[in-house]
């Protein structure tokens, strides 16, 4: 018979599975935090909250290394940061989805998130008393955890899919082609909801589990995919979708790349500009290299000077003139390729009127 004493898992299969789940969560959150720091912009509150969400949850993936009596204390203390991170994730989801919500829906959304805070306080207490063998309140609060944690994220995911279908002119496949990272975010949303369902079935004893109560990997998988959705696209959904629509329209109208006929280089890759549509300033026009760049202009000037020197050494003896065989223009007549600065201004008093033959 199993003892009522709550301790570190001793079943080899359960211990291995729990250790794998914690290692997966910590490693994933660490990589996502590094990606967030590399892409976040200073002064944006949403980006800072995403980074805080990741940092708060990391410590809870290390309690498997401890032993009694530290095990229960360490697990309970690190669970505080995890519960705060879960509540913070719903706030982040509200900030990302708020531009698509009406004022009434937005207020209802954030008010219900705040009303769940007393439950999280109770959950922190129940978690501490359970894993330190004080009482068994956690057996009653744990089945309610998905109800106070996940409905807002499910609503946010469904709202985003519905908004894309209703308000934007491209479908899911076009989104993946335009922005692979947005496609990754949509796939992570679907996977997170799948593992939410599996976790809910697990805590409701829908299928038998070899792990003790409160220790299973399904919520870790769901949480990692939620954080991936926050990190892969840091800005709110409307900003990201508007950039993608602008990018799609520009590409559709043939304005993203210069055609080979309009550039000296016949290769279509010559002046291609690789840019990230989710990056700052991505909606602005790309700065294509000018055909009359300083490098090109200096080459033409040197070529013209060489032609003049060649003309001065011809047999006709006239300075600045070249032989018709050389094909160069007279030195006193400016070339069409010359820059504006090298052309002598017209004398005053002479009108700028083209001469015509009588």
N, C-alpha and C positions, 0 to 999 in steps of 0.2 A: 504494500500500500504506500502511496505517496505521502510524504510528510507535509504538514501545513507550514513548515518553516520555509521562508522564501530566501533563496541563496543563489549564487552563481550557477548557471546551467552545468550539469555534470554529464549529461548524455553526449557522447562524442559527436553524433550527427547534429544535434541541436547546437552544440558549442561551435562546431565548424561553420554552420550556417550563419549563426549570429556574428561570429568574428568576421566572416566574409562580408556580411551586410554592413557592419560598422566600417570596415576598411574601404568598401566601395563608397560609402557616404562621405567619409572624411577626404578620400582622394579626389572624389568628384567636386566637392565643395571647395577644396583648395585650388584646383585648376580653374573652376568658375570664378573664384575670387581674383585670381591672377588675371584672367581675361577681362574682368570688370574693371580692375585698376588700370589696365592697359587701354581701355576704350572709354572710360568715364571722362566727362568734362567738368572742370571746376565750376562751382557755383550752382550745380543742378542737384536739387534735393532728392529727386527720384533715384539718381545714380548712387548717392550716398546711402540711401535706405536699402537699396539692393545689396550693397557691400556689407552693411550692418547685418542684414538677414543671413548672409552666408557665414559671417564670423560667429554669430551667436550660436549657431547650430553645430559647429565643428566639434566642440568639446564632448558632446554627448556620444560621439563615435569612438571614444577611447576607454569607456568604463569596463570593457571586457578584460583589460589587463590587470585590474585590481582584484584583491581578495578580501575575505572577511577580516575585520569588520568594516574596512574602508569601502567595500563594494557598494553597500546600500547607501552610504552617505554620498559617495562620489556620483553614483547614478542619479540620485535625487537632485543634487545641486546642479549638475549639467543639464538635467531635464528642464530647469527653469529657463535657461537660455533657449532651449529648443522650443518650448511653449511660446515664449515671446516671439521667436522667429516665425512660428506658424501664424500668430496673430498679425505680425507685421507683413507677412506675405499677402494677406487679404487687403491690407491698406494699400500695398503696392499695386495689387490687381485693380483696386478702385481707381488709383491715380492713372493707371494705363488706359482704363476703359472709360474714364469719366467723360472725355469729349464726345462719346457716342451716346451717352445717357441723358435723359431729360432731367430737369432739376429735381423733380419729385422722386424719380427712381434713384438718382444719385444720393439724395439725402437718406432715403430708406436703406440703401446699400450700406453707407458708412455708419449709420446709427445702429443697425443690427450688428455690425462688426464690433462696435464699442460695447453693445449690450452683452456680448459674449465674454468680456473680460472677467466678470465674477466667476464664470465657470472655470476659466484658466487658473484663477487663484485657488479654487477648490481642487482642481486637478493637480496642481503643484503640491498641495497639502496631502492629497490622497496618495500620490506617488511616493512621497517621503515616508508616510506611515506604513505603506504596504511593503516596500523593500527594506524597511528597517524593522519589520515584524511588530508593529504597534497595533494596527487594525487592518480591516479588509475593505475599506470604503472604495479603494481603487477598483475592486471587482465590479462595482456598480457604476463608476464614472467612466471607466475605459470604454465600454460599449457605446457611450454617448459621444465619444471623441470625434468620430467622423462627422456627426451632425453639427458640431460647433466649429469644425475646421474646414470642411470641403465644399459646402453648397455654394459659397460665393465664387470659388474658383470654377466650379462647373458652370455657373451662370455666366461668368466672364468668358469662358471658352465658347459656349454656345452663342453668346452675344457677338463675339468676334466673327465667327463663321457666318452668322446671319447678316451682319453688316457688310461683309465682303460680297455676299451674294446679292444684297439689295442695293447698295450704294455705289459699288465700283464696277467698272466696265470689263474687268478681266476675271477669269476663273482661277481655281486653285492651281491648275497645271501651269497657267501663265505666271502666277505668282512665284512658283518654284523656279521657272526659267528666268524671271526677272531678278529675283532675290533668293538664292538658295538658303540663306540664313533664316529668312522668314518662313520658308518651307520647313526647315528644321524645327522652328518654334511651333508650327502647327502640328507636326508629328509628335513633338514632346508633349503638347497638350493632350493629344489623344492617348498617349501612353500613360500619362499621369492619371487620367480619368479611369483607365483600365485598372491600374493598380489601386486606385481609391476603392473601386468596387471589390477587388480581391481582398483588400485590407478590411473592409466592412464585413464581408462574409467571414473572414477569419475571427474577428472579435465577437461575432454573433454565433460562433461555433457551427457555421454551416458545413465545414469540413474539419476533420480531425487534424490537429497539429501536434508535432512532437516538442514544440517549444513551450516554455512556461508563459503564463499570462503577462502581456505587455512586452514580450520580447519576440519579435518576428520581423522579417526583412521587407515586408510588403509596403509598409508606410515609408521606409527609407527609400525604396525605389520611386514611389510616388513623389516624395519630397524632392529628390534630386531632379526629376523631370520638371517639376514646378520651377525650381531655381534655374534650370536651363532655359526655360521660357523667359524668365526675367533677365537673364544675362545675355542671351544671344541677340536680343533686340532691347537695348537699354531704354530707348525713348518710348513714349506712349504710342498706342496702336495707330491713332489717327495721323501722327507725324510720320510714322514709318510708311503707312499706306499712301499718304499723299505724295511722298517722295517717290514711291514705286510707280504711282500713276503718272507723275510727271516724267519720270524716266521712261516709262512705257510709251507715252505719247511722243516723246522726242525720238525714241528709237523707231517708232512706227512711221514717223514723218521723215526719216532719213537724216536727222539732224545731229545724231550722236557722233558719227564718224564722217570725215571728209572723204569724198569719192576720189579715186585715182586720177580722174581727169582734171580735178581742181588742185592737185598738188604736183610739184615737180617730181616727186618720187612715185613711180608707178605702183609700188606695193601698197595694198590697203592697210597694212600694219604700220605704215610710215609714221603717221601722226595720230595713232589711236591713243586715247586717254583712258587709262584704267582707273576707275574710281569706285568707291563704295557708296551706294545710294543711301545707306543709313548713317554715313559719317557726316560731321558738321559741314554745312555749306554744300552738300551734295546736290541740292536743288538748283544751284547757280550754274551758269554756263561754263563749260570747260574752256580753259585758255589754250587754244591751239597754237602751235608754233607758227610764227609769221613767215611767209614766203620770202620777204625782204628782211630777214633777220640780220644782225650784225655780221655773222659769219658769212652768209651768202653775199652780203653787200661788199665786204672786204675782198672776197674772191673776185667779184666783178670789177672792183676798182683796180686791183692788181692786174687783172687781165687786160683792162683798158690801157693802163700805163705801159704794159709790155707791148701792146699793139702800137702805141704812140712811139715808143723807142724804136720799134722795128720800122715804122714809117719814116722816122728821121734819118735812117741809114740807107734809104733807097737811092737809086741812081738819079732821080729827078732833082735832088739837091734842095728841095724846098722843105723847110722845117714844118712839122705838123702835118705833112701830106704823106700819103702812102700810095704805093702802086696799086692800080686796080686789080692786079692779080692777087694781092694779099687779102683782099676782101675786107679790110678794116675801114672804118669810117675816118674822114679827115679829123685831125686833132682839134681844129677850132669849131667843129660842130658837135654839140653834146649828144651823147648816145641816149636812146630811149631808156636804157637801163640805169642811167646815172641817177643819183639821189637828188632830192630837191635842193640840198645845201650846196652842191657843186655846180648848179646851173646859175649863170650870171643873171641878175635881175635886168629887166628891160629899162632902157633909158627913159628919163622923164620926158614927157611931151609927145611921145610916140604912142598913139592909141593901139590898144590890143585888138586889132581887126585883121582877120586873115586876108592876105592879098589874093586877088582874083585876076585871071587873065582877061584882057579886054577882047 
